[in-house]
Every structure is written in C-alpha cells, then in structure tokens.
Amino acid sequence: MRIIVNEITLPFLGKIDLSGSILFVFFICLLCVVAFEFVNGFHDTANAVATVIYTKALKPMVAVPWSGFFNFLGVFTGGVAVAMGILKLVPLNELMALPVKVGACMVLAVLVASIIWNLGTWYLGIPCSSSHTLIGAMIGASLAFTFYYGGGGVNWDKAKEIGLSLIMSPLFGFGAAALLMYFLKNVIKAESLFHIPAGEDRPPILIRLLLITTCTLVSFFHGSNDGQKGVGLLMLILIAFLPAKFALDHSVPNDKILLSLNNTEQVLQRATSTNTDNHDADSLQASIVKTKEWIINRNENDDAQTFKFRKQIQTVSKQIKNLSASTNIRISDADRATLADASKHMTSITDYAPVWVIATISISLGIGTMIGWKRIVLTIGEKIGKEHLNYAQGATAEMVAAATIGLSTGFGLPVSTTHVLSSGIAGAMVASKGTKNLNNNTLKNIALAWVLTLPVSIILALTLFALFHLFV
C-alpha cells in the first residue's frame, strides 16, 4: 500500500509531499550526506594539522578545533562553483523528469559508496582522496543510470576537466614544494628551519607562527574546496527528491530576471546595427523572447514546467556567454561586461545553494575535523620519508597545498587536499636528500589508493545503484 504524506512541513524545506517509503529514504540520504562530510572532516583533518601537531607548534587539543573552525569558514565563504561542477557530472535534467525513486537510487549509491571507501582507507591509515572517491561514485551511479534509463549519462567533458585537475594538482604540488624547499635550503639557509623535532622540542616563535599560518590556510582552503563537494551532494539530494522546489532559485524575483534579459536585448540592438553577421544575436534574441513568455505564463508549482524553464534559463545563459566571448561580432567592452553580468546572473538561478545548505555542510565538516586525526598524522609526519618531518618540509608542503587548493577553488575545480599535501611533503623531502629519503612502502600504499579509488568507487556505486533499484 502506498502511503502519502500530505503537506508535511519541515524547517527550510517547507511543505513536501512524498510517499512514506520515499520520505524515509529522503531522511536517510540527508543523514548520509552529513555523515559523508563528517567523515571527510576527520579523514582529511591530518592534511591541515599534521605539521603543527607533529612539529609541536600547536598541541592537538588546540590545533584540531582551530582547523575545524577554519574549515567551517572555508565552506561558508567559498561560493558554490566547485559544488556546481560536481553536480554537472550527473544527468540532472534527465533525472528530474523521472520518478523520485530513481533519484533516490542514484543519491544513495553515491553516498554509501563514498562513505564505505573513505572509512576503509581511514581505518587503514592511508591518506586517500575524498574527491576521487566522490567523483568515482558519481560516475558509477551515472553509468548505472544510463544502463537502466538510457539518455544522458556521465558528462564526460566535465569528467575530463575534473580528472585533469585531480591528476595535475599533485604533480604541481610535488614540483612546487621541491623548488620552494631548494630555495629555503640554498638561499635562506636558516638552520632552525631544518631541525627535526624530538621529544618535547618546540619550534622558535617565528617558525611556530609560520606553521600555524600554513595550517590555517590549508584548513580554510580545504573547507572552500572539499566542503563544496558536500554542498553539491546535498543539492543533488534536494533536486532529486524535491525538484520543483530546488531545481531553480525561487528567491530570485522575476523582475530581476527580466532586467538582465532587457539589458541583454539593448546590447543586441547595438550589435545588430553594426554587424552584418547576426546569426548568434538573432538566435539569442529568439531565446530571450521565449524566456520572457515562460516567466509570464509558467506555474511554479508545476514540476514539468519547472524542468523546462530550467533548461530555458540554461540555454539563454550559455548563449549570452558565447556571444560575449565571440570574436566574430564587434561589441564594445562595456557591452561585453553587460553580457558577462547577465550570463552570471542567469547562471545563478540554476547554480545555487541556499544558506542553510552551506551552513549544514560547514558544521558537519567542522565537527568531523575535530575527530579521528591520529592515524593519518603519523603517516604524514613519519612514514612518507625515512626521516621524520622537519619544520621547513612541513611549512613548504602546506604553503604549496594552500596555494594549489585556493587557485583550484577560484577556477571551480575540485582537487584532492590529501594528494596535494602528500605529494608536497614528498617533493620537499626529495629536495632535501634526494629520492633515497622517501619511504617507498608508504608511497606505494598512497599510490595504490590513488590508482584504486576511482575504479573501486565506480564499481561500488554502480553495484549499489543496481541493488537499491531492486528495493527502493
């Protein structure tokens, strides 16, 4: 018997209408995404706090809450570009047009696969990438979706872009850390920087401040990048279960949308008067007219109309962006800026996350950061190299990691904090005493996890989607 829950009202979600079984799965998914971000926090804590704890710059009882707080700030202020990039891996538009249970299967498969692999590698003390895990799980679930329903599957263009980012970032981390360490060793030559802490040794005050600063930056940028993955996951849940409510940002008033469209039309009028080839401009003009008609006539409570309007907004946004970047049409710099603003505004209607979503992920990541740090701190501090980590190596690796993650966030690309920092430490150690200073066994374990994460998480998610499809 199908039990309908009529107009149940929940905080932030408002009135929702889901069958009893689907409502139960919805709450399970919400708990799972909070659990994933919590696990992400304590799984990746060591990436930020390893050096300050291991070098005695801060005690664990201070370093871990400190890192947790800046992880929280990073998520809250980092925007949603990375989150939306993650979402674009899966066939969202096709998913919204199917029964809710299909979205439930996809979401559960992604979440459970990610949590299983993250917990397993954490238990073994292996610095594994939550980014690789999540992306692999999303690819696996999308492949399963294609097998069962055909049509849109993995967004391979976006997958290649993200994959390149994940591959290049640790290589950059290794090379940049090696160069920076070489500079410190041969130009700065401060002996205190190269001391290996032993017993109750504590670094001099300036070095302590340097290590605390790098820890703070890695924590903040980890939140701004990894935390956004949780935001993307939570938005996937909301769009899968409650598409009419969350497929579009309904807080944006129609008059603001119309203002952006009117400003674009004014640019088009000037462009068509000075250019002979107006194909792109004419196509955009037709789309604007159609979008205005949708705004006037659409019913916000009609799921089908919401999905179509979302596609229309995406089409207009893409056309405006392409026209702005086109070299085939003469447009003034001021008009290009107007088009860029209009495209950004139109994109924000579909690529958004409510404040409460960001707050939920921020708190989950921040609390998770305060737990479970010991296992991987030992790997980072003692097992990557044959010698224990010195001050310069720790500071170098974290400076490079913070810069790499910060730049990637700015470009809206996910990176692995774990692999960037681990490769940075390896690079710093190679610059100190060559490759003989590396612990090959630990590096093999990290490399093995790096190689296995994508295929394992893809297979896990694909299998779980098939299982959930039988029972949900």
C-alpha positions as CSV (number, residue, x, y, z in Angstrom):
1,M,0.0,0.0,0.0
2,R,1.4,3.4,-0.9
3,I,1.1,5.9,2.0
4,I,1.0,9.5,1.0
5,V,2.3,12.1,3.5
6,N,0.3,15.2,2.6
7,E,1.9,18.6,3.1
8,I,4.3,17.7,5.9
9,T,6.2,20.8,6.8
10,L,9.9,20.7,7.6
11,P,12.3,23.5,8.6
12,F,13.9,25.1,5.5
13,L,12.1,22.7,3.2
14,G,8.6,23.9,3.6
15,K,5.7,21.7,2.6
16,I,6.6,18.5,0.9
17,D,4.6,15.5,-0.4
18,L,6.4,12.2,-0.6
19,S,5.2,8.7,-0.1
20,G,6.1,7.1,3.2
21,S,8.9,4.9,1.9
22,I,10.4,7.7,-0.2
23,L,10.2,10.1,2.7
24,F,12.1,7.6,4.8
25,V,14.8,7.2,2.1
26,F,15.0,11.0,1.8
27,F,15.8,11.3,5.5
28,I,18.4,8.5,5.2
29,C,20.0,10.4,2.4
30,L,20.2,13.6,4.4
31,L,21.8,11.7,7.2
32,C,24.2,10.1,4.8
33,V,25.4,13.4,3.3
34,V,26.0,14.8,6.8
35,A,27.9,11.6,7.6
36,F,29.9,11.9,4.4
37,E,31.0,15.4,5.2
38,F,31.7,14.4,8.9
39,V,33.9,11.5,7.6
40,N,35.5,13.9,5.1
41,G,36.4,16.1,8.0
42,F,38.1,13.6,10.2
43,H,39.5,11.7,7.2
44,D,41.2,14.9,5.9
45,T,42.0,16.6,9.2
46,A,45.6,15.4,9.2
47,N,46.2,17.2,6.0
48,A,45.9,20.5,7.8
49,V,47.0,19.7,11.3
50,A,49.8,17.1,10.7
51,T,52.6,19.6,10.6
52,V,51.6,21.8,13.5
53,I,51.0,18.8,15.7
54,Y,54.0,16.8,14.6
55,T,56.4,19.7,15.0
56,K,54.8,20.7,18.3
57,A,53.8,24.1,17.0
58,L,50.4,23.5,18.5
59,K,49.0,20.9,20.8
60,P,46.3,18.6,19.3
61,M,43.6,20.0,21.7
62,V,44.2,23.4,20.2
63,A,45.2,22.5,16.6
64,V,42.2,20.3,15.8
65,P,39.4,22.8,16.9
66,W,41.4,25.6,15.2
67,S,41.5,23.7,12.0
68,G,37.8,22.7,12.3
69,F,36.8,26.4,12.7
70,F,38.7,27.5,9.6
71,N,37.3,24.5,7.7
72,F,33.8,25.8,8.7
73,L,34.7,29.4,7.5
74,G,36.1,28.0,4.2
75,V,32.8,26.2,3.3
76,F,30.7,29.2,4.3
77,T,32.7,31.8,2.2
78,G,33.9,29.6,-0.6
79,G,31.0,30.1,-3.0
80,V,29.4,27.2,-5.0
81,A,31.5,26.9,-8.2
82,V,33.1,23.6,-7.2
83,A,29.7,22.3,-5.9
84,M,28.1,23.0,-9.3
85,G,31.0,21.5,-11.1
86,I,30.4,18.3,-9.2
87,L,26.7,18.3,-9.9
88,K,27.3,18.7,-13.6
89,L,28.8,15.2,-13.7
90,V,25.4,13.6,-13.4
91,P,22.4,13.9,-15.8
92,L,20.4,16.2,-13.6
93,N,17.9,17.4,-16.2
94,E,17.0,13.8,-17.2
95,L,16.9,12.7,-13.5
96,M,14.3,15.4,-12.6
97,A,11.9,14.1,-15.3
98,L,11.8,10.6,-13.9
99,P,10.1,9.2,-10.8
100,V,11.6,10.3,-7.4
101,K,12.8,6.7,-6.6
102,V,15.3,6.9,-9.5
103,G,16.9,9.9,-7.9
104,A,16.8,8.1,-4.5
105,C,18.8,5.2,-6.0
106,M,21.4,7.5,-7.5
107,V,21.9,9.5,-4.4
108,L,22.1,6.5,-2.1
109,A,24.6,4.8,-4.4
110,V,26.9,7.8,-4.5
111,L,26.7,8.5,-0.7
112,V,27.1,4.9,0.5
113,A,29.9,4.1,-1.9
114,S,31.8,7.2,-0.9
115,I,31.4,6.6,2.8
116,I,32.5,2.9,2.6
117,W,35.7,3.8,0.7
118,N,36.5,6.8,2.9
119,L,36.0,4.9,6.1
120,G,38.0,1.9,4.9
121,T,41.1,3.9,3.9
122,W,40.9,6.0,7.1
123,Y,40.9,2.8,9.2
124,L,44.0,1.6,7.4
125,G,45.7,5.0,7.9
126,I,46.0,5.6,4.2
127,P,45.7,9.2,3.0
128,C,43.1,8.7,0.4
129,S,41.3,11.4,-1.6
130,S,37.6,12.1,-0.8
131,S,37.5,14.0,-4.1
132,H,38.5,10.9,-6.2
133,T,36.0,8.8,-4.2
134,L,33.1,11.1,-4.7
135,I,33.8,11.7,-8.4
136,G,34.2,7.9,-9.0
137,A,30.9,7.2,-7.2
138,M,29.1,9.8,-9.3
139,I,30.5,8.4,-12.5
140,G,29.5,4.9,-11.4
141,A,25.9,5.9,-10.5
142,S,25.6,7.8,-13.8
143,L,26.7,4.8,-15.8
144,A,24.1,2.7,-14.0
145,F,21.5,5.3,-14.7
146,T,22.4,5.2,-18.4
147,F,22.2,1.4,-18.4
148,Y,18.7,1.4,-16.8
149,Y,17.2,4.5,-18.5
150,G,19.3,5.4,-21.5
151,G,19.6,9.1,-22.5
152,G,22.0,11.4,-20.6
153,G,24.7,9.7,-18.6
154,V,28.1,10.9,-17.4
155,N,29.1,14.4,-18.5
156,W,32.4,13.2,-19.9
157,D,33.6,16.7,-20.8
158,K,33.2,17.8,-17.2
159,A,34.7,14.5,-16.0
160,K,37.8,15.1,-18.2
161,E,38.2,18.6,-16.9
162,I,37.9,17.4,-13.3
163,G,40.1,14.4,-13.9
164,L,42.9,16.6,-15.4
165,S,42.7,18.8,-12.3
166,L,43.0,15.8,-10.0
167,I,46.0,14.4,-11.9
168,M,47.9,17.7,-12.4
169,S,47.4,19.1,-8.9
170,P,49.6,16.6,-7.0
171,L,52.3,16.8,-9.8
172,F,52.3,20.6,-9.3
173,G,52.4,20.1,-5.5
174,F,55.5,17.9,-5.8
175,G,57.3,20.2,-8.2
176,A,56.5,23.4,-6.4
177,A,57.4,22.0,-3.0
178,A,60.7,20.7,-4.3
179,L,61.5,24.1,-5.8
180,L,60.5,26.0,-2.6
181,M,62.4,23.6,-0.4
182,Y,65.5,24.0,-2.7
183,F,65.2,27.8,-2.3
184,L,65.0,27.6,1.5
185,K,67.9,25.2,1.7
186,N,70.3,27.0,-0.7
187,V,69.2,30.7,-0.4
188,I,67.7,31.2,3.1
189,K,69.9,28.7,4.8
190,A,68.3,29.1,8.3
191,E,69.4,26.1,10.3
192,S,66.5,26.4,12.7
193,L,64.1,25.7,9.7
194,F,65.6,22.3,9.2
195,H,65.5,21.0,12.7
196,I,63.7,17.6,13.2
197,P,61.6,17.8,16.4
198,A,62.3,15.2,19.0
199,G,60.8,14.7,22.4
200,E,59.3,17.9,23.7
201,D,61.1,20.2,21.2
202,R,59.0,23.2,20.2
203,P,59.9,25.4,17.2
204,P,61.1,29.0,17.7
205,I,58.3,31.6,17.8
206,L,58.6,32.8,14.1
207,I,58.6,29.2,12.8
208,R,55.6,28.4,15.0
209,L,53.8,31.4,13.5
210,L,54.7,30.2,10.0
211,L,53.5,26.7,10.7
212,I,50.2,27.9,12.3
213,T,49.6,30.2,9.4
214,T,50.1,27.4,6.8
215,C,47.8,25.1,8.9
216,T,45.2,27.9,8.9
217,L,45.4,28.4,5.2
218,V,45.2,24.7,4.3
219,S,42.2,24.3,6.7
220,F,40.4,27.3,5.1
221,F,41.0,26.3,1.5
222,H,40.2,22.6,2.3
223,G,36.8,23.8,3.5
224,S,36.3,26.1,0.5
225,N,37.1,23.1,-1.9
226,D,36.2,19.9,-0.2
227,G,33.3,21.4,1.7
228,Q,31.7,22.4,-1.6
229,K,31.6,18.8,-2.6
230,G,29.2,18.2,0.3
231,V,27.2,21.2,-0.8
232,G,26.9,19.7,-4.2
233,L,25.9,16.3,-2.7
234,L,23.2,17.9,-0.6
235,M,21.9,19.9,-3.6
236,L,21.8,16.6,-5.6
237,I,19.6,15.1,-2.8
238,L,17.2,18.1,-2.8
239,I,16.9,18.3,-6.6
240,A,16.4,14.5,-6.8
241,F,13.7,14.3,-4.2
242,L,12.1,17.8,-4.4
243,P,12.9,19.0,-8.0
244,A,10.2,21.7,-8.2
245,K,11.5,23.4,-5.1
246,F,15.2,23.2,-5.7
247,A,15.8,23.0,-9.5
248,L,15.6,26.8,-9.5
249,D,16.4,29.5,-7.0
250,H,12.8,30.7,-6.4
251,S,14.1,33.6,-4.2
252,V,15.2,35.5,-7.4
253,P,12.3,37.7,-8.3
254,N,11.0,37.7,-11.9
255,D,11.7,41.5,-12.3
256,K,15.5,40.9,-11.8
257,I,15.5,38.1,-14.4
258,L,13.6,40.4,-16.8
259,L,16.1,43.3,-16.1
260,S,19.0,41.0,-17.1
261,L,17.1,40.0,-20.3
262,N,16.3,43.6,-21.1
263,N,19.9,44.7,-20.7
264,T,21.0,41.9,-23.0
265,E,18.4,43.0,-25.6
266,Q,19.8,46.5,-25.6
267,V,23.2,45.1,-26.3
268,L,21.8,43.0,-29.1
269,Q,20.2,46.1,-30.7
270,R,23.5,47.9,-30.8
271,A,25.3,44.8,-32.0
272,T,22.9,44.1,-34.9
273,S,23.2,47.7,-36.1
274,T,27.0,47.5,-36.5
275,N,27.5,43.8,-37.6
276,T,26.5,42.0,-40.8
277,D,26.7,38.5,-39.4
278,N,23.9,38.4,-36.8
279,H,23.1,34.7,-36.6
280,D,24.2,34.3,-32.9
281,A,22.5,37.6,-31.9
282,D,19.2,36.6,-33.7
283,S,19.3,33.2,-32.0
284,L,19.8,34.7,-28.6
285,Q,17.0,37.2,-29.3
286,A,14.6,34.4,-30.0
287,S,15.6,32.6,-26.8
288,I,15.1,35.8,-24.8
289,V,11.6,36.2,-26.2
290,K,10.8,32.6,-25.3
291,T,12.2,33.0,-21.8
292,K,10.0,36.1,-21.2
293,E,7.0,34.2,-22.2
294,W,7.9,31.4,-19.7
295,I,8.3,34.0,-16.9
296,I,4.8,35.4,-17.6
297,N,2.9,32.2,-18.1
298,R,4.7,29.5,-16.0
299,N,3.2,27.8,-12.9
300,E,5.9,27.5,-10.3
301,N,4.2,24.5,-8.7
302,D,4.1,22.5,-11.9
303,D,7.1,20.1,-12.0
304,A,7.2,19.7,-15.8
305,Q,7.1,23.5,-16.4
306,T,9.9,24.0,-13.8
307,F,12.1,21.5,-15.6
308,K,11.5,23.1,-19.0
309,F,12.1,26.6,-17.6
310,R,15.3,25.4,-16.0
311,K,16.5,24.2,-19.4
312,Q,15.5,27.5,-21.0
313,I,17.4,29.5,-18.4
314,Q,20.5,27.3,-19.0
315,T,20.1,27.8,-22.8
316,V,19.9,31.6,-22.5
317,S,22.8,31.8,-20.1
318,K,25.0,29.7,-22.4
319,Q,24.1,31.8,-25.5
320,I,24.8,35.1,-23.7
321,K,28.2,33.7,-22.5
322,N,29.1,32.5,-26.0
323,L,28.1,35.8,-27.6
324,S,30.2,37.7,-25.0
325,A,33.2,35.6,-25.8
326,S,32.7,35.6,-29.6
327,T,35.3,37.3,-31.8
328,N,33.1,37.2,-34.8
329,I,30.9,40.1,-33.7
330,R,32.0,43.7,-32.8
331,I,30.8,44.6,-29.3
332,S,32.2,47.4,-27.1
333,D,34.0,46.4,-23.8
334,A,31.1,47.9,-21.8
335,D,28.6,45.8,-23.7
336,R,30.7,42.7,-23.2
337,A,30.8,43.4,-19.5
338,T,27.0,43.8,-19.5
339,L,26.6,40.4,-21.2
340,A,29.0,38.8,-18.7
341,D,27.0,40.2,-15.8
342,A,23.7,39.0,-17.4
343,S,25.2,35.5,-18.0
344,K,26.4,35.3,-14.4
345,H,23.0,36.3,-13.1
346,M,21.1,33.9,-15.2
347,T,23.5,31.1,-14.2
348,S,23.0,31.9,-10.5
349,I,19.3,31.0,-10.9
350,T,20.2,27.3,-11.6
351,D,23.6,27.1,-10.0
352,Y,23.0,28.0,-6.4
353,A,22.8,26.6,-2.8
354,P,20.6,28.0,0.0
355,V,22.4,29.4,3.0
356,W,21.1,26.6,5.3
357,V,22.6,24.0,3.0
358,I,26.0,25.7,3.2
359,A,25.7,26.0,7.0
360,T,24.8,22.3,7.4
361,I,27.8,21.2,5.5
362,S,30.1,23.7,7.2
363,I,29.0,22.5,10.7
364,S,29.4,18.8,9.6
365,L,32.8,19.3,8.2
366,G,33.9,21.4,11.2
367,I,32.8,18.9,13.8
368,G,34.2,16.0,11.7
369,T,37.6,17.8,11.6
370,M,37.8,17.5,15.4
371,I,37.8,13.7,15.4
372,G,40.0,10.9,14.1
373,W,43.2,12.8,13.3
374,K,45.8,10.5,14.8
375,R,46.0,7.7,12.2
376,I,46.9,9.8,9.2
377,V,49.0,12.4,11.2
378,L,51.5,9.6,11.8
379,T,51.6,8.7,8.1
380,I,52.1,12.3,7.0
381,G,54.7,13.1,9.7
382,E,56.7,9.9,9.9
383,K,56.1,7.5,7.1
384,I,56.3,9.4,3.8
385,G,60.1,9.9,4.3
386,K,62.7,7.8,6.0
387,E,63.4,10.7,8.3
388,H,60.8,12.5,10.4
389,L,59.3,15.7,9.1
390,N,61.3,18.9,9.8
391,Y,59.9,22.4,10.1
392,A,60.9,23.5,6.6
393,Q,59.4,20.4,4.9
394,G,56.1,20.8,6.8
395,A,55.7,24.5,6.1
396,T,56.8,24.1,2.4
397,A,54.2,21.3,1.8
398,E,51.4,23.2,3.4
399,M,52.2,26.6,1.6
400,V,52.1,24.8,-1.7
401,A,48.9,22.9,-0.8
402,A,47.1,26.0,0.3
403,A,48.1,27.9,-2.9
404,T,47.1,24.9,-5.1
405,I,43.7,24.4,-3.4
406,G,42.9,28.1,-3.3
407,L,43.6,28.5,-7.0
408,S,41.6,25.4,-7.9
409,T,38.6,26.7,-5.9
410,G,38.9,30.0,-7.8
411,F,38.6,28.1,-11.1
412,G,35.7,26.0,-9.7
413,L,37.7,22.7,-9.9
414,P,37.8,20.1,-7.2
415,V,41.3,18.8,-6.1
416,S,42.5,16.3,-3.5
417,T,43.8,18.0,-0.4
418,T,45.3,14.7,0.6
419,H,47.3,14.1,-2.6
420,V,48.4,17.7,-2.9
421,L,49.8,17.7,0.6
422,S,51.3,14.2,0.5
423,S,53.0,15.0,-2.9
424,G,54.2,18.3,-1.4
425,I,55.8,16.5,1.5
426,A,57.4,14.0,-0.9
427,G,58.7,16.9,-3.0
428,A,60.2,18.7,0.0
429,M,61.9,15.5,1.1
430,V,63.4,14.8,-2.3
431,A,64.7,18.4,-2.4
432,S,66.4,17.7,1.0
433,K,68.2,14.5,0.3
434,G,67.0,13.1,-3.0
435,T,64.8,10.1,-3.6
436,K,66.7,8.0,-1.1
437,N,64.9,10.0,1.6
438,L,61.5,8.6,0.6
439,N,59.8,5.7,2.3
440,N,58.9,3.6,-0.7
441,N,56.4,1.3,1.1
442,T,54.2,4.2,2.3
443,L,54.4,5.9,-1.1
444,K,53.3,2.6,-2.7
445,N,50.3,2.4,-0.4
446,I,49.3,6.0,-1.2
447,A,49.8,5.5,-4.9
448,L,47.9,2.2,-4.8
449,A,45.0,4.0,-3.1
450,W,45.2,6.8,-5.7
451,V,45.0,4.3,-8.5
452,L,42.3,2.1,-7.0
453,T,40.0,4.8,-5.7
454,L,38.3,5.7,-9.0
455,P,37.7,2.2,-10.3
456,V,36.6,0.9,-6.9
457,S,34.2,3.7,-6.2
458,I,32.8,3.5,-9.7
459,I,32.1,-0.3,-9.3
460,L,30.8,0.2,-5.7
461,A,28.3,2.9,-6.8
462,L,27.2,1.0,-10.0
463,T,26.6,-2.1,-7.9
464,L,24.8,-0.2,-5.2
465,F,22.6,1.6,-7.7
466,A,21.5,-1.8,-9.1
467,L,20.8,-3.1,-5.6
468,F,18.9,-0.1,-4.5
469,H,16.9,-0.1,-7.8
470,L,15.5,-3.5,-6.7
471,F,14.3,-2.4,-3.3
472,V,13.6,1.3,-3.2
